[in-house]
Amino acid sequence: MMNAHYLRYSLDYFMDAVTRRGFREIDVLGLMPHLYTPDTGPEEIAHIQQLLQRCRLRLAAYTPGQAAAQLGLSMSHAPAYRRSIGMMKKSVDIAAALGAPSILVTAGFGLCDRPAGERWGLFREAVEEIADYVMTHAKENDLILTLGGGDIYKCANLIVEKYKERA
């Protein structure tokens, strides 16, 4: 169960509601007011850990707000691109701190008047940087990057290539 339909309620309310309905795992979409990456610090993480424990819930995935949060891993505007990568790295830290086994990464958005190949190249470079960050900051078998959006076969090939490089 994802909190996307509960964004006008507190995270406490969402977790209590899904617990009453018998769910044991949740996916948290990181948009305001729930686990929004720029606003999330140690206090928010501790509060969410307490909620998960109290409700006996497990975080199955963390989906940082990407398109709606003006995140652009295929954005040709350099400051926005670097900020987006930084936000995704912080999202990786949040997911790891909460014990989420996976985090969804999407291209967010890029400028439509730029060539598709350019946007794909930027996304690929961003995912490689984020994957390197996961590999250096997470414990073995700790966190999986799930790629969304774009061409699923290109995304799968990117993962396979990255894995072969590390093997």
Order of alpha helices (4+ residues) and beta strands (2+ residues): alpha-beta-alpha-beta-alpha-beta-alpha-beta-alpha
